[in-house]
Amino acid sequence: MIILKTVYVYESGAIIKKAGDRISVQKDGMLLSSEPLINVSAVALLDTAQVTSQAMVALIEAGIPVFYMKKSGRILGTVHPNADKNVFLRLAQYDAWKDESLRCKLARSFILSKIDSQKKVINKYRSREFALCAKLIQSLDEISRQLETSQDIYVIMGLEGASTNCYYDLLRECFTGMPFDKRTKHPPRDEVNSLLSLGYTLLLSRVQASLLLRGFDTGIGYLHSIQANRDSLGLDMIEVYRPHIDNMVMNCVNRREFTEKDFQETNNAVKILSKDGFRRFVSKLSAMEMVLVDIPRYVDWLFAALMSGKEVVPWLLE
């Protein structure tokens, strides 16, 4: 299976141009990279980079979304291509959201899938932290049992928070290369949180690209509440992959592949990766073949679940 690429452009002042059936990234007349359009699933670039009108038209015609982001990785907005806008899928999405029972089933599925991923990561640390890991697995199993019978969306959301808090006990213990005390998001206040936020955001851009190409309305979420200008469905879907991003970041930090020297501090005390650090981080994320191959399969599963009305069961990452 071919893994389509997300092209990341982190160079301030870079220009994305069309070159035949390829897109190229150039700066000051120098070619930085070039990729066939057929191999690209999405483009994510800094708000200080540019896209020529010819390149933008080629990307839209190829059904490739363009994400504009800040250096911290926060997505500012998206240029949506004229992808498959399946009106019947949209109706099925809205009907599922209005059907409280079905919405709860979908929300439970996202969380149970996430818990399965959390347990996979925890089991990797059993030999090092046996007592802690055994306790965490027991707690997650109990949360899973409560989820299976819960019919209230707010109770389900609370159980999702409980599973996350439980899981962070492992992260606090196992990050040894740099300290991790608690999760800070808007903005991330230390190096580890900066890496986690960047990993989640880059992963979200891939999930969003797959959802858009399949014709989903990404604003309709079942676990995350719907809000104006919020891609709640993408946030629902990345829950299953977050623990694998956590594990990647933990491995990189503990092996000293990223250290404090790879970061710079902005005026508001936010830690962000240097240009070289960003390139290396994207390379690490791109090597997560298991996750990247799974995303379009997960999107197809959700499509089938909504369109055919088949039993909603948790999606388990192989």
Secondary structure, 3 states (H helix, E strand, C coil): CCCCEEEEECCCCCEEEEECCEEEEEECCEEEEEEEHHHEEEEEEECCCEECHHHHHHHHHCCCCEEEECCCCCEEEEECCCCCCCHHHHHHHHHHHHCHHHHHHHHHHHHHHHHHHHHHHHHCCCCCCHHHHHHHHHHHHHHHHHHHHCCCHHHHHHHHHHHHHHHHHHHHHHCCCCCCCCCCCCCCCCHHHHHHHHHHHHHHHHHHHHHHHHCCCCCCCCCCCCCCCCCHHHHHHHCCCHHHHHHHHHHHHHCCCCCHHHEEECCCCCEEECHHHHHHHHHHHHCCHHHHHHHHHHHHHHHHHHHHCCCCCCCCCC
